[in-house]
Structures are given as C-alpha cells and as structure tokens.
Amino acid sequence: MTVIQEGANCERFLTGRQFLLLFNGFLVSRIGGAGAGLAEDHPDGKFVIGEWEWNMGATVILYQNSIMLLIVILAFQLVSQLVACDKMMGYLELPFFSYYFVLGPCMLIESTGFVHAAYVLKDMLAWAAGINPDEADPKKAMTKNVWYYLKCAWSWGWVIFAGIFMVKGWALEQSGATAGEGWEDLPGWAAVIISLVFLTMMALAEGMQVSALALAKTPISELKTTKPMAYATCQVFFEGHNMASFMVGRQFMVAMMMILLGRVTGYAGGDGVLVKGTDWGMGAGFNEWGLQSGFLGALFVCNVAQLMTQVTASLFPASFINNSVIIWILRFMLLIEASGVVNACWPLSWAMSRLGGLEPDPIDNLDAEVLDRKRSMGLGVSESGFGM
C-alpha cells in the first residue's frame, strides 16, 4: 500500500491490473470453452460425460457458449472480492505474495504504454462532460512529461489499429460473433451492433463499481441539490444490503461480458487460418497471435470499455452516475443477485474468511452519515469493525 498510494501509482496499478485481468479472462474463455474436438469425438455435436449424453440445447447453452465457464470464473472472482470488500487489510496479509505476483506485473504492464490511451480518453471525456479537472486531488495527478505523451501516442496507435481489425472481423463475419452454434446465422451488421452493446454494458458496469466504492465512504447529502440523479442512485446503492448485492450482480454481468467479448473480439478459426475472407496480407502469425489469441481484442476492450470509465469514475464518481440510465442498470444487477444464481459465493466467502482468519477492518473516525450507511448495508458493526 505504501507503493500504491504514492503519487499516481494507484491509477497506474488499476490500469495495468485491468489489462491483465481482462486478457486472462479472454485466454480462459479460449481454452476453457468448447473446442473443435467436440464435433470430432461426437459427430452429432452433443456433449458426453461417460454414459451421460446431453441434449443439444444443454450442449449449446451450457458448454459451447461457456455458461459453465462463467460460473467457474465467478467462483474465483466473487469470493475474493466479497472477502476483500470489508477485510482489506487482512486480505493483503494473505500469503499469495501480492507485491510480486500482482502489484509488480500490473505496474510493469502499465509502464509499457499499451494502456495509456485510457488517460487520454479520460481527459477527453472530462472535457466533453464539462467536468472541472481541478476537482481531482493534485497529489494523485499523473506526471505528464515527454515519455508520457510518447506512450499515449503509442497506445492510441494500437487502439486504433485494434479497433479497425475488430470492426473488420465483425463486418466481414470473421470473428466469433458470427461463428459457432447459435452465432453462425448472425449477419455482419448485427454483429457490429451486438458487440457495441457488449462494450457499453462492460463500460457502465466498471464505472458504476468505482463510483459506488468511492462514494460509500463520503457523505452524499450535498448531492441532493447539486447532482440529483447521482443522489437518487446512491439512495439505491446504500439501501439495506444493496451494496453487497450490487457487487455480486455487477460481477456476474462483467464476467458474462468478458466471456462474450472474448468471443466476439477474437477471430474464429485456428493456426492463423481465418474462417472466411482476406487477412489483408497480415499473415498467419499475426492472425494467430494477434487476432485469434484475443490480444488485440483485449487491448481494445480494456482501453475503450473499461479503463476509460474506471479512471474517469475514480476522479469524478458523482458526475459519472449523475444520469437516468445508471439507476436502471443498477436495479437489473440487483435483480441478478436476487435470483440466487450466484449465491454460492456467500458461503464460500465466509469459509475463506474463516480459513484465513481474516478480521473486519476497524472503524477509523467515520462520518456519522457514513457509519449509519454501513449499518444499513447489512454488513454488521462491532467494536473492531464491520463484518459481512
């Protein structure tokens, strides 16, 4: 935390972390989903476990379109997030070498400049929304020297390059958006629209989380007159157990978008051979490692759909949610959690806390409004802190 809290390191860590998280998700979706061998082993296309043969509906929905993989990903992501939500210090003390295994790689990825486009997008969005940059903490400002601007130009070049190939793949029906069971009849124009919808949902979900966590520890009463829609959204965020439920529903949506975007931004086929059309002379190596591996897709999604909104929401949390769309998306996320489809994460998170001996974070001079909000969130309050 000493390293993360120094200057702009927190922003840099979050930026590098987001690319690693997304790219790992894309890779898992590639290796954990149904492969070409399914049709070879079972000509009728059905999934078989011993003598148990699934029907085509179950095979297509649960296996070929990675719904089972989604549940596995959520088991890893949600449990860790729920535990760390109110046991931050205890979580960082767990012996998984977070300094070397997480912080170091994230800072290294950020230093390469691949994700610097997010900083430019943040400034552009703040300007377009009329947000005063002076509202941000000057101690956390990014050092903008010649290397910073060179990395921004380098990153933007990659984002534009990746974006061109993403649209090419969608429009010419070369990506996973138009290949595979349930996708093969989707025309190119529809693939473009659906992919943009996935990108938008991912972007809003990421920004909502950052805004909610930032506003959870600050008084919001002043927003009632200055940012009424943000105030109304916060009323829903912090009512009862909604904050914890939102984290669960949001992660389900993000994990689903991660799998879907991993599919639609990755090119179909294998070994550098495209399913149809031309590769514009780029060659099999580029096709395999840049397009079919999901690297360019992850680079594009990370910068455009995630980091832009995350970084902006971290600096201007109330302004980001001060619109009428966010509150309806929030209610949809709460509905996902209320359905119970991912509620196994709760007992798993309790078990992880108990096995790790994690204690809730202590109360430290909290504002009375924030303290009442914590109590109303259903997290429980004791002399030592809050418990989930």
C-alpha positions in Angstrom: 0.0 0.0 0.0 3.0 2.3 0.5 3.8 1.9 -3.1 0.2 2.1 -4.4 -0.6 5.3 -2.5 2.5 7.1 -3.7 1.6 9.8 -6.3 -0.4 8.4 -9.3 0.6 4.8 -8.6 -2.9 3.7 -7.6 -4.2 4.9 -11.0 -1.2 3.2 -12.7 -1.8 -0.1 -10.8 -5.5 -0.2 -11.6 -4.7 0.4 -15.3 -2.2 -2.4 -15.5 -4.3 -4.7 -13.4 -7.3 -4.2 -15.7 -5.5 -5.3 -18.8 -4.0 -8.4 -17.1 -7.4 -9.4 -15.7 -9.2 -9.0 -19.0 -6.5 -10.7 -21.1 -6.5 -13.6 -18.6 -10.3 -13.8 -18.9 -10.0 -13.8 -22.7 -7.4 -16.6 -22.6 -9.6 -18.7 -20.1 -12.6 -18.3 -22.4 -10.5 -19.6 -25.3 -9.1 -22.6 -23.5 -12.0 -23.3 -21.2 -14.8 -23.3 -23.7 -15.8 -25.9 -26.3 -13.2 -26.8 -28.8 -13.2 -28.2 -32.3 -12.6 -31.7 -30.9 -16.2 -31.9 -29.6 -17.6 -32.4 -33.1 -14.8 -34.8 -34.0 -15.4 -37.0 -30.9 -19.2 -36.8 -31.2 -20.4 -36.3 -34.8 -23.9 -35.4 -33.6 -22.4 -32.4 -31.7 -23.6 -33.4 -28.2 -21.5 -33.3 -25.1 -21.0 -36.6 -23.4 -19.7 -37.5 -19.9 -19.3 -41.2 -19.7 -22.8 -42.6 -20.5 -24.4 -39.3 -19.7 -25.3 -37.6 -23.1 -26.6 -34.0 -23.0 -29.2 -32.9 -25.5 -28.2 -30.2 -28.0 -29.9 -27.4 -26.1 -27.8 -28.0 -22.9 -24.7 -28.5 -25.0 -25.1 -25.3 -26.9 -26.1 -23.1 -23.9 -24.0 -24.5 -21.1 -20.9 -25.8 -22.8 -20.4 -24.3 -26.3 -21.4 -20.8 -25.1 -19.5 -21.1 -21.9 -22.2 -20.7 -19.2 -20.5 -23.3 -17.1 -17.2 -21.5 -17.6 -18.9 -18.3 -16.4 -19.8 -20.0 -13.1 -16.2 -21.1 -12.6 -14.8 -17.7 -13.2 -17.4 -16.1 -10.8 -16.4 -18.6 -8.1 -12.8 -17.2 -8.2 -13.7 -13.5 -8.7 -16.7 -13.0 -6.5 -15.4 -14.8 -3.4 -12.2 -12.8 -3.4 -14.0 -9.5 -3.9 -16.5 -10.2 -1.2 -13.8 -11.1 1.3 -11.7 -8.1 0.4 -14.7 -5.7 0.5 -14.6 -5.3 4.2 -11.4 -7.1 5.2 -9.0 -5.2 3.1 -6.0 -5.3 5.4 -6.5 -9.0 6.2 -6.8 -9.8 2.6 -3.5 -8.1 1.7 -1.8 -10.1 4.5 -2.7 -13.4 2.9 0.4 -15.3 1.8 -0.1 -15.1 -2.0 2.9 -12.7 -2.5 0.7 -9.9 -3.8 3.7 -7.5 -4.0 5.5 -9.7 -6.5 2.6 -11.7 -8.0 0.1 -8.9 -8.5 1.5 -5.4 -8.0 4.8 -5.8 -9.9 3.3 -7.3 -13.0 0.5 -4.7 -13.1 2.9 -1.8 -12.8 5.1 -3.4 -15.5 2.2 -3.7 -17.9 1.3 -0.1 -17.3 4.8 1.0 -17.9 4.8 -0.5 -21.4 2.4 2.2 -22.5 -0.2 -0.2 -24.1 -2.9 1.1 -21.9 -2.0 4.8 -21.8 -4.8 5.6 -24.2 -7.1 5.4 -21.2 -5.6 8.5 -19.7 -6.2 10.5 -22.9 -9.8 9.1 -23.1 -10.3 10.2 -19.5 -9.3 13.8 -20.3 -11.4 13.9 -23.4 -14.5 12.6 -21.6 -14.0 15.0 -18.7 -13.7 17.9 -21.2 -16.8 16.8 -23.1 -18.9 16.5 -19.9 -17.7 19.9 -18.7 -16.1 18.3 -15.6 -13.6 20.6 -13.9 -10.3 18.8 -13.6 -9.4 20.9 -10.6 -11.8 18.8 -8.6 -9.3 15.9 -8.7 -6.6 15.5 -6.0 -3.5 17.3 -7.3 -1.3 14.9 -5.3 -2.6 12.0 -7.4 -2.0 13.7 -10.7 -0.1 11.9 -13.4 3.4 13.2 -14.3 3.0 14.4 -17.9 6.4 14.5 -19.4 7.7 13.7 -22.9 7.7 9.9 -22.2 4.1 10.1 -21.0 3.0 11.7 -24.3 5.0 9.2 -26.4 3.3 6.3 -24.6 -0.1 7.9 -25.1 0.6 8.2 -28.9 1.9 4.6 -28.9 -1.2 3.3 -27.1 -3.6 5.2 -29.3 -1.9 3.8 -32.3 -2.5 0.3 -31.0 -6.1 1.0 -30.0 -7.0 2.4 -33.4 -5.2 -0.4 -35.1 -7.0 -3.0 -33.0 -10.3 -1.2 -33.5 -10.0 -1.4 -37.2 -9.5 -5.1 -37.1 -12.3 -5.6 -34.6 -14.8 -3.8 -36.9 -13.3 -5.7 -39.9 -13.9 -9.1 -38.2 -17.5 -8.2 -37.2 -18.5 -6.8 -40.6 -16.8 -9.5 -42.7 -18.1 -12.3 -40.4 -14.6 -13.4 -39.4 -14.9 -13.2 -35.7 -16.5 -15.4 -33.0 -19.6 -13.2 -33.2 -20.6 -14.9 -36.4 -19.1 -18.4 -35.9 -20.2 -21.4 -33.8 -23.5 -22.8 -32.6 -26.1 -20.1 -32.1 -23.9 -17.4 -33.8 -23.4 -18.7 -37.3 -26.6 -17.0 -38.8 -25.8 -13.6 -37.4 -25.1 -11.1 -40.2 -22.1 -8.8 -40.1 -24.1 -5.6 -39.4 -25.9 -7.2 -36.4 -22.5 -8.5 -35.1 -21.3 -4.9 -35.0 -24.3 -3.7 -33.1 -24.3 -6.6 -30.6 -20.6 -6.1 -30.0 -21.0 -2.4 -29.3 -23.8 -3.2 -26.8 -21.5 -5.6 -25.0 -18.8 -2.9 -24.9 -21.3 -0.4 -23.5 -22.5 -2.7 -20.8 -19.0 -3.5 -19.7 -18.1 0.2 -19.6 -21.0 1.2 -17.5 -20.6 -1.8 -15.1 -17.0 -0.9 -14.5 -17.6 2.8 -13.9 -20.5 2.1 -11.5 -18.4 -0.1 -9.2 -15.7 2.6 -8.9 -18.2 5.3 -8.3 -20.1 3.3 -5.7 -16.9 2.4 -3.7 -15.7 6.0 -3.8 -19.0 7.4 -2.6 -19.5 4.7 0.1 -17.1 6.4 2.4 -18.1 10.0 1.8 -21.3 12.0 2.9 -23.7 12.2 0.0 -26.3 14.6 1.4 -24.9 17.5 -0.6 -25.5 15.7 -3.8 -29.3 16.1 -3.4 -29.2 19.6 -4.8 -26.0 19.6 -6.9 -26.4 16.1 -8.6 -29.9 14.8 -8.0 -29.6 11.7 -10.2 -26.4 10.7 -8.5 -28.1 11.2 -5.2 -31.1 9.0 -6.2 -28.7 6.3 -7.4 -26.8 6.4 -4.2 -30.0 6.0 -2.3 -30.5 2.7 -4.1 -26.8 1.7 -3.7 -26.8 2.2 0.1 -30.2 0.9 1.0 -30.2 -2.2 3.1 -27.9 -4.9 1.7 -27.9 -3.4 -1.8 -24.3 -2.5 -2.0 -23.1 -6.1 -1.4 -25.8 -7.4 -3.7 -24.8 -4.9 -6.4 -21.2 -6.2 -6.2 -22.4 -9.7 -6.8 -24.8 -8.8 -9.7 -22.3 -6.5 -11.3 -19.5 -9.1 -11.2 -21.9 -11.6 -12.9 -22.6 -9.1 -15.7 -18.9 -8.2 -16.1 -17.9 -11.9 -16.2 -20.6 -12.6 -18.8 -19.5 -9.6 -20.9 -15.8 -10.8 -20.5 -16.7 -14.2 -22.0 -18.9 -12.7 -24.7 -16.4 -10.0 -25.6 -13.7 -12.6 -25.6 -15.7 -14.4 -28.2 -16.8 -11.5 -30.4 -13.4 -9.7 -30.4 -11.4 -12.8 -31.1 -11.2 -14.1 -34.7 -12.6 -17.6 -35.4 -10.5 -20.4 -36.8 -7.1 -21.6 -35.7 -3.4 -21.7 -36.5 -3.7 -18.4 -38.3 -6.2 -19.6 -40.8 -9.4 -17.4 -41.0 -12.8 -18.9 -41.4 -13.5 -16.8 -44.5 -12.4 -13.7 -46.3 -9.0 -12.0 -46.6 -6.5 -11.2 -43.8 -5.3 -8.0 -45.6 -1.9 -9.7 -46.1 -1.1 -9.7 -42.4 0.0 -13.3 -42.4 -0.7 -16.4 -40.3 1.5 -15.4 -37.4 -0.4 -12.1 -36.9 -3.7 -13.8 -37.3 -2.9 -16.4 -34.7 -1.2 -14.4 -32.0 -2.8 -11.0 -32.5 -6.4 -11.8 -33.5 -7.2 -15.4 -32.7 -5.4 -15.3 -29.3 -7.6 -12.3 -28.3 -4.6 -10.0 -27.6 -5.8 -7.2 -29.8 -9.3 -7.7 -28.6 -8.2 -7.4 -25.0 -6.2 -4.3 -25.8 -9.2 -2.6 -27.4 -11.8 -3.6 -24.8 -9.5 -2.8 -21.9 -8.8 0.8 -23.1 -12.2 1.7 -24.5 -14.7 -0.2 -22.5 -13.1 -0.5 -19.1 -10.2 1.9 -18.3 -11.9 5.0 -19.7 -14.9 4.7 -17.4 -12.9 3.3 -14.4 -10.3 6.1 -14.4 -13.0 8.8 -15.0 -15.2 7.4 -12.3 -12.3 7.3 -9.8 -11.7 11.0 -10.3 -15.4 12.1 -10.7 -17.6 9.4 -9.1 -20.7 11.5 -8.6 -20.6 13.1 -12.0 -20.3 9.6 -13.6 -23.6 8.3 -12.1 -25.5 11.5 -12.4 -27.8 10.3 -15.2 -31.0 8.3 -15.5 -29.6 5.2 -17.3 -27.3 4.1 -14.4 -30.1 3.6 -11.9 -32.0 1.1 -14.2 -28.8 -0.9 -14.8 -28.2 -0.9 -11.0 -31.7 -2.3 -10.5 -31.0 -5.0 -13.1 -27.8 -6.0 -11.3 -29.7 -6.3 -8.0 -32.3 -8.5 -9.8 -29.5 -10.8 -10.9 -28.3 -11.3 -7.3 -31.9 -11.7 -6.0 -32.4 -14.5 -8.5 -29.9 -16.6 -6.5 -28.0 -17.8 -9.5 -24.6 -16.9 -7.9 -25.4 -17.0 -4.3 -23.0 -19.9 -3.6 -20.4 -17.1 -3.4 -21.7 -16.1 0.0 -20.9 -19.3 2.0 -17.6 -19.6 0.0 -16.6 -16.1 1.1 -17.5 -16.8 4.7 -15.4 -20.0 4.5 -12.5 -18.2 3.0 -12.6 -15.6 5.8 -12.7 -18.2 8.5 -9.9 -20.3 7.0 -7.7 -17.3 6.5 -8.5 -15.9 10.0 -9.5 -12.6 8.5 -10.9 -9.9 10.7 -13.1 -7.0 9.5 -11.4 -3.7 9.0 -11.6 -1.3 12.1 -13.7 1.8 12.2 -11.5 4.9 12.0 -13.1 8.3 12.5 -16.0 7.6 10.1 -18.5 10.4 9.4 -21.9 9.7 11.2 -23.7 9.6 7.9 -21.2 7.0 6.6 -21.4 5.0 9.8 -25.2 4.9 9.5 -24.9 3.8 5.9 -22.5 1.0 6.8 -25.0 -0.3 9.4 -27.9 -0.1 6.9 -25.9 -2.0 4.3 -26.3 -5.2 6.4 -22.6 -5.7 6.9 -22.9 -5.6 10.7 -21.0 -3.4 13.1 -18.8 -4.3 16.1 -16.2 -2.5 18.1 -13.5 -4.0 15.9 -15.2 -3.0 12.6 -17.6 -4.3 10.1 -18.4 -7.9 9.3 -20.1 -9.3 6.2 
